[in-house]
Amino acid sequence: MLPLKRDLLYYLKIFGDLIPHISAVLCSGADFYVGKKLQFPTYHDSLKERGTIQMLTVPREVALEVQSLTTVLGSCLGNVTCQSLVLFEDLLVSTTLPPDDTLNLYTYAVLRLTPRALSSNASSWSYLRKGTYVSAGLTSSSSNGTTAGERYHSRSRDTSPDGQNQMHHNFRPLLREKLSKGKDGFVAADFAATEVRGIVPLTPILWFQQAEERMYLCIYQHKSLTILLLIPASSLINGEEGIAHVKKQMLENASQKIVTVEQKLTRGWGGENAYHVSGYRYLLVDPDRRVSRASPSGKVTTLAKDSLLALNRLRQEVDLEKSRFRRSDPCHDKDFEVCIRTKNNAWVIAKITRGRELYMALEKGGETLLYASTAVEKFSNRYCEGAFSTD
């Protein structure tokens, strides 16, 4: 009887550990809906952090250009301020949304809306975090946003104030395969809804929980630059006609600024390996800002399997330790450092300092603990402004 009980507890624990990953995959949207093969996380994800934003670091000159562009985007509706997210490649350049809403829309954009995501080779794995989310529904202009909280399969609850648990026959899941870039640069769904006046395109309406507001989502792309323009739904009386007017204003007033920003970002962009640091495979996480930076995935795959497995186990232990400490003292973060020598003579390192987290794998290094500590010091001083230094 005892072995059976122990086995049952073991399988329950495994199932409990899988629930966050299953939820994340299902939250990714339509891949499960259309019957595609799902990609579950593996030990190769040891140097990735689900539920964080990857920012693009830009010089001051470019930052001023981006700020100017954001100001113009915000004034596309006249006296009513529009919100926006600007992405270059898969990295966030600027946002005017609150942190929670930024995180969720950024995650969705990387999965579905950037040029890479719209290509057929995009991955279906989701890094959408647990907790609050942006609810997305596609509605016609006559629906007044009542389906703004309907999510993907019309099964989830609508958290918007005036759309609780309502259904609408015009609802469509926002599938990647149904999105395409038009000649005007805007990305739109390639299906439409029939209304009294004829065929009109469907524009997504998103309910933002932190901002507590419904907004139309307009997606514009210029080369590697993606702009998500968010128009308050309560400010558009005539629906799709109003959206067409806002798009026109955006093209007239912001086109040149968009071209300038894209050119400057491209000139300063180091490609997919821009944040590679020779000799290091690393992950930096700032949970308070919900920002992470990591070695390029192509570089991470060069690590030996033993290194990745050891790093994965180390991160699991760190998560357990953080959870235990939060339960005992929820008001403070615990600082600690762990260095482990692996079977293949690599070093895997975890260091938590004032809430910020650094995970690292060093395969071509010395055998002493002093070497590992010195490597962390050098990395911290050069790339983290000394945040993980002992001094």
C-alpha positions as CSV (number, residue, x, y, z in Angstrom):
1,M,0.0,0.0,0.0
2,L,2.8,2.4,0.9
3,P,4.6,2.0,-2.5
4,L,1.4,2.7,-4.3
5,K,0.8,5.9,-2.3
6,R,4.4,7.0,-2.9
7,D,4.0,6.4,-6.7
8,L,0.7,8.3,-6.7
9,L,2.3,11.3,-5.0
10,Y,5.2,11.1,-7.4
11,Y,2.9,11.3,-10.5
12,L,0.8,14.0,-8.9
13,K,4.0,16.1,-8.4
14,I,4.9,15.6,-12.1
15,F,1.5,16.6,-13.2
16,G,1.6,19.7,-11.0
17,D,5.0,20.7,-12.5
18,L,3.6,20.3,-16.0
19,I,0.5,22.5,-15.4
20,P,2.3,25.9,-15.9
21,H,3.9,24.6,-19.2
22,I,0.6,23.2,-20.5
23,S,-1.2,26.5,-19.6
24,A,1.5,28.5,-21.4
25,V,1.2,26.4,-24.5
26,L,-2.6,26.7,-24.6
27,C,-2.3,30.4,-24.0
28,S,-0.2,30.8,-27.1
29,G,-3.4,30.9,-29.1
30,A,-4.3,29.0,-32.2
31,D,-1.7,26.3,-32.8
32,F,-3.6,23.8,-30.6
33,Y,-6.9,25.0,-32.2
34,V,-5.7,24.1,-35.7
35,G,-4.2,20.8,-34.7
36,K,-0.6,21.7,-35.1
37,K,2.2,19.9,-33.3
38,L,2.9,21.6,-29.9
39,Q,6.4,22.2,-28.7
40,F,6.9,21.6,-25.0
41,P,9.8,23.0,-23.1
42,T,13.0,21.0,-22.8
43,Y,16.4,21.3,-21.0
44,H,17.5,23.5,-24.0
45,D,15.3,26.2,-22.5
46,S,17.6,26.4,-19.4
47,L,18.8,29.9,-20.5
48,K,15.4,31.3,-21.2
49,E,13.0,33.1,-18.9
50,R,9.3,32.8,-19.5
51,G,7.3,35.9,-18.8
52,T,9.9,38.6,-19.4
53,I,10.6,41.2,-22.0
54,Q,13.8,41.4,-24.0
55,M,14.7,45.1,-24.6
56,L,16.8,46.6,-27.3
57,T,19.6,48.8,-26.0
58,V,19.9,52.0,-28.1
59,P,22.2,55.0,-27.9
60,R,20.8,58.4,-26.7
61,E,20.5,59.8,-30.3
62,V,18.3,56.9,-31.4
63,A,16.3,57.0,-28.1
64,L,15.4,60.6,-28.9
65,E,14.2,59.6,-32.4
66,V,12.1,56.8,-30.9
67,Q,10.6,59.2,-28.3
68,S,9.6,61.6,-31.1
69,L,8.0,58.8,-33.0
70,T,6.1,57.7,-30.0
71,T,4.7,61.2,-29.5
72,V,3.5,61.3,-33.1
73,L,1.8,57.9,-32.7
74,G,0.1,59.0,-29.6
75,S,-1.5,62.0,-31.4
76,C,-3.0,60.1,-34.3
77,L,-6.5,60.5,-32.9
78,G,-6.3,64.2,-32.1
79,N,-7.2,65.0,-28.5
80,V,-7.4,61.4,-27.5
81,T,-4.1,59.7,-26.8
82,C,-3.3,56.4,-28.5
83,Q,-0.9,53.9,-26.9
84,S,1.8,52.1,-28.7
85,L,4.5,49.4,-28.7
86,V,7.5,49.6,-31.0
87,L,9.5,46.5,-31.7
88,F,12.7,45.9,-33.7
89,E,13.1,42.3,-34.8
90,D,11.8,40.5,-31.6
91,L,13.1,43.1,-29.2
92,L,11.1,45.9,-27.5
93,V,12.2,49.4,-28.3
94,S,9.5,51.5,-26.5
95,T,6.1,51.2,-24.9
96,T,3.5,53.5,-23.4
97,L,1.4,50.7,-21.7
98,P,1.6,49.7,-18.0
99,P,4.0,46.8,-17.2
100,D,1.5,44.0,-17.1
101,D,-0.1,44.9,-20.4
102,T,3.2,45.6,-22.0
103,L,4.5,42.1,-21.1
104,N,1.5,40.3,-22.4
105,L,1.1,42.2,-25.7
106,Y,4.9,42.0,-26.3
107,T,4.7,38.2,-25.7
108,Y,1.8,37.9,-28.2
109,A,3.5,40.1,-30.7
110,V,6.7,38.0,-30.7
111,L,4.6,34.9,-31.1
112,R,2.2,36.1,-33.8
113,L,2.8,39.6,-35.2
114,T,6.5,40.3,-35.9
115,P,7.9,39.6,-39.4
116,R,9.6,36.5,-38.0
117,A,6.4,35.3,-36.4
118,L,4.3,35.8,-39.6
119,S,6.7,33.6,-41.5
120,S,6.0,29.9,-41.8
121,N,9.1,28.9,-39.8
122,A,8.0,30.6,-36.6
123,S,8.0,28.4,-33.5
124,S,4.7,27.7,-31.8
125,W,6.1,27.5,-28.2
126,S,4.7,30.2,-25.9
127,Y,6.5,32.0,-23.1
128,L,3.3,33.8,-22.0
129,R,3.5,34.1,-18.2
130,K,0.9,32.9,-15.8
131,G,-1.5,35.5,-14.2
132,T,-3.2,38.5,-15.8
133,Y,-3.3,38.6,-19.6
134,V,-4.5,40.7,-22.5
135,S,-7.8,39.3,-23.8
136,A,-8.1,39.5,-27.5
137,G,-11.2,39.1,-29.7
138,L,-11.9,39.9,-33.3
139,T,-15.1,41.8,-33.7
140,S,-16.9,43.9,-36.3
141,S,-17.4,47.6,-35.7
142,S,-21.0,47.1,-34.8
143,S,-20.3,44.8,-31.9
144,N,-19.2,47.7,-29.6
145,G,-16.5,45.6,-28.1
146,T,-18.8,43.1,-26.4
147,T,-16.5,40.2,-27.4
148,A,-13.3,42.0,-26.3
149,G,-12.8,39.5,-23.6
150,E,-13.5,36.4,-25.6
151,R,-10.3,34.5,-26.0
152,Y,-9.2,32.2,-28.8
153,H,-11.9,29.5,-28.6
154,S,-14.6,31.6,-27.0
155,R,-14.3,29.4,-23.9
156,S,-12.6,31.7,-21.4
157,R,-14.4,34.3,-19.3
158,D,-14.6,37.9,-20.5
159,T,-13.0,40.2,-17.9
160,S,-14.1,43.4,-19.5
161,P,-16.7,45.4,-17.6
162,D,-19.5,45.2,-20.2
163,G,-18.8,41.9,-21.8
164,Q,-19.0,39.2,-19.2
165,N,-19.4,35.7,-20.6
166,Q,-21.1,37.0,-23.7
167,M,-20.7,35.3,-27.1
168,H,-20.9,36.8,-30.6
169,H,-21.3,35.1,-33.9
170,N,-18.6,37.4,-35.5
171,F,-15.9,36.2,-33.2
172,R,-12.8,34.7,-34.8
173,P,-9.6,33.4,-33.3
174,L,-6.6,35.5,-34.2
175,L,-4.7,32.9,-36.2
176,R,-1.2,33.6,-37.6
177,E,-2.2,32.1,-40.9
178,K,-5.0,34.6,-41.2
179,L,-2.7,37.6,-40.9
180,S,-0.9,39.2,-43.8
181,K,0.8,42.5,-44.6
182,G,-0.9,44.7,-47.0
183,K,0.6,47.1,-49.5
184,D,0.0,50.0,-47.1
185,G,2.3,48.3,-44.5
186,F,-0.6,47.4,-42.1
187,V,-1.0,43.8,-41.1
188,A,-4.6,42.7,-41.2
189,A,-6.8,39.6,-41.1
190,D,-7.6,38.2,-44.5
191,F,-11.2,37.5,-43.7
192,A,-14.1,39.9,-43.2
193,A,-17.6,40.1,-41.6
194,T,-20.8,40.8,-43.5
195,E,-22.8,43.7,-42.2
196,V,-25.7,45.8,-43.4
197,R,-23.4,48.0,-45.4
198,G,-21.5,45.1,-47.0
199,I,-18.1,43.5,-46.3
200,V,-15.9,45.2,-43.8
201,P,-12.6,44.0,-42.3
202,L,-12.4,42.9,-38.7
203,T,-10.1,44.8,-36.4
204,P,-9.0,43.1,-33.2
205,I,-10.3,44.7,-29.9
206,L,-8.1,43.9,-26.9
207,W,-9.1,44.3,-23.3
208,F,-6.2,45.5,-21.1
209,Q,-6.6,44.4,-17.5
210,Q,-4.1,46.8,-16.0
211,A,-5.2,49.8,-18.0
212,E,-8.8,48.7,-17.7
213,E,-9.6,49.8,-21.2
214,R,-10.6,48.2,-24.6
215,M,-8.5,49.2,-27.5
216,Y,-8.4,48.5,-31.2
217,L,-5.1,46.9,-32.4
218,C,-3.5,48.2,-35.6
219,I,-0.3,46.6,-36.7
220,Y,2.2,48.4,-39.0
221,Q,5.4,47.0,-40.3
222,H,8.4,48.6,-42.1
223,K,11.1,46.1,-42.7
224,S,12.3,44.9,-39.3
225,L,10.3,47.5,-37.4
226,T,6.8,46.6,-36.0
227,I,4.5,49.2,-34.5
228,L,1.4,48.2,-32.5
229,L,-0.9,51.2,-32.4
230,L,-3.7,50.9,-29.8
231,I,-6.8,53.1,-30.2
232,P,-9.2,53.5,-27.3
233,A,-12.4,51.8,-28.5
234,S,-14.6,54.3,-26.5
235,S,-13.2,57.1,-28.6
236,L,-14.3,55.7,-32.0
237,I,-18.0,56.3,-32.7
238,N,-17.9,55.1,-36.3
239,G,-15.8,52.0,-35.8
240,E,-13.9,50.9,-38.9
241,E,-14.2,54.3,-40.6
242,G,-12.6,55.9,-37.6
243,I,-9.8,53.3,-37.7
244,A,-9.2,54.1,-41.4
245,H,-8.9,57.7,-40.5
246,V,-6.3,57.0,-37.7
247,K,-4.3,54.9,-40.1
248,K,-4.3,57.7,-42.7
249,Q,-3.1,60.2,-40.1
250,M,-0.4,57.8,-39.0
251,L,0.9,57.3,-42.5
252,E,0.9,61.1,-43.2
253,N,2.5,62.2,-39.9
254,A,4.8,59.3,-38.9
255,S,6.0,57.7,-42.1
256,Q,9.3,59.6,-42.3
257,K,10.0,59.1,-38.6
258,I,9.4,55.4,-38.9
259,V,11.9,55.2,-41.8
260,T,14.5,57.2,-39.9
261,V,14.1,55.1,-36.7
262,E,14.3,51.8,-38.7
263,Q,17.5,52.9,-40.5
264,K,19.3,54.0,-37.3
265,L,18.3,50.8,-35.5
266,T,19.5,48.7,-38.4
267,R,22.8,50.5,-38.6
268,G,23.4,49.8,-34.9
269,W,22.1,46.3,-34.8
270,G,24.6,43.5,-34.4
271,G,22.3,40.8,-35.7
272,E,21.1,37.7,-33.8
273,N,24.4,37.5,-32.0
274,A,24.4,41.1,-30.9
275,Y,24.3,40.1,-27.2
276,H,26.7,37.2,-27.4
277,V,29.6,37.3,-25.0
278,S,32.5,35.2,-26.0
279,G,33.2,32.3,-23.6
280,Y,29.9,32.8,-21.7
281,R,26.5,31.3,-22.0
282,Y,24.3,33.4,-19.7
283,L,20.8,34.5,-18.7
284,L,20.2,37.8,-16.9
285,V,16.8,38.4,-15.3
286,D,15.4,41.5,-13.5
287,P,12.1,40.3,-12.1
288,D,11.1,43.7,-10.8
289,R,11.3,45.2,-14.3
290,R,10.3,41.9,-16.0
291,V,13.2,42.2,-18.3
292,S,15.7,39.5,-19.3
293,R,18.7,39.1,-21.6
294,A,20.3,35.9,-22.7
295,S,22.9,34.4,-25.0
296,P,21.5,33.8,-28.5
297,S,19.7,30.5,-28.8
298,G,22.2,29.4,-31.5
299,K,25.0,29.8,-29.1
300,V,23.2,28.0,-26.3
301,T,22.8,24.9,-28.5
302,T,26.6,24.6,-28.6
303,L,26.6,23.7,-24.9
304,A,27.0,20.0,-24.0
305,K,23.9,18.1,-22.9
306,D,25.4,17.6,-19.4
307,S,25.9,21.3,-19.0
308,L,22.3,22.1,-20.0
309,L,20.9,19.4,-17.7
310,A,23.0,20.6,-14.8
311,L,21.9,24.2,-15.4
312,N,18.3,23.1,-15.6
313,R,18.5,21.2,-12.3
314,L,20.3,24.2,-10.7
315,R,17.5,26.6,-11.8
316,Q,14.9,24.3,-10.3
317,E,16.7,24.3,-7.0
318,V,17.0,28.0,-7.1
319,D,13.3,28.4,-7.7
320,L,12.5,26.1,-4.8
321,E,14.8,28.1,-2.5
322,K,13.3,31.4,-3.6
323,S,9.8,30.1,-2.9
324,R,10.8,28.9,0.6
325,F,12.4,32.2,1.4
326,R,9.4,34.2,0.2
327,R,7.1,32.2,2.4
328,S,9.3,32.9,5.4
329,D,10.1,36.5,4.6
330,P,7.9,37.9,1.7
331,C,9.2,41.5,2.2
332,H,12.9,40.8,1.3
333,D,14.9,39.0,-1.3
334,K,17.5,36.5,-0.4
335,D,21.0,37.0,-1.9
336,F,23.0,33.8,-2.6
337,E,25.5,32.2,-5.1
338,V,25.9,28.6,-6.2
339,C,28.7,27.2,-8.3
340,I,28.6,23.6,-9.4
341,R,31.2,21.5,-11.3
342,T,29.5,19.3,-13.8
343,K,30.3,15.8,-15.1
344,N,31.9,17.2,-18.2
345,N,34.1,19.6,-16.2
346,A,32.0,22.7,-16.9
347,W,30.9,25.3,-14.4
348,V,27.2,26.2,-13.9
349,I,26.6,29.2,-11.8
350,A,23.6,31.0,-10.3
351,K,23.8,34.3,-8.4
352,I,21.0,36.3,-6.9
353,T,21.8,39.8,-5.8
354,R,19.2,42.4,-4.7
355,G,16.5,40.6,-6.6
356,R,18.4,40.4,-9.9
357,E,19.4,37.0,-11.2
358,L,22.4,35.7,-13.2
359,Y,22.7,32.2,-14.6
360,M,25.8,31.1,-16.4
361,A,27.5,28.1,-18.0
362,L,31.3,28.0,-18.5
363,E,32.6,25.0,-20.4
364,K,36.1,26.2,-21.5
365,G,37.4,27.2,-18.1
366,G,39.8,26.4,-15.3
367,E,39.2,23.8,-12.7
368,T,39.2,26.0,-9.6
369,L,36.3,27.7,-7.9
370,L,38.4,30.9,-8.1
371,Y,38.2,30.8,-11.9
372,A,34.4,30.6,-11.8
373,S,34.1,33.5,-9.3
374,T,36.5,35.6,-11.3
375,A,34.6,35.0,-14.5
376,V,31.3,36.1,-12.8
377,E,33.1,39.3,-11.6
378,K,34.4,40.2,-15.0
379,F,31.0,39.6,-16.6
380,S,29.3,41.7,-13.9
381,N,31.6,44.6,-14.2
382,R,31.6,44.8,-17.9
383,Y,28.0,44.0,-18.8
384,C,25.9,44.5,-15.6
385,E,27.4,47.7,-14.2
386,G,28.8,45.7,-11.3
387,A,25.4,44.5,-10.1
388,F,26.8,41.0,-9.3
389,S,30.2,42.0,-8.0
390,T,31.2,41.2,-4.5
391,D,32.7,44.7,-3.8
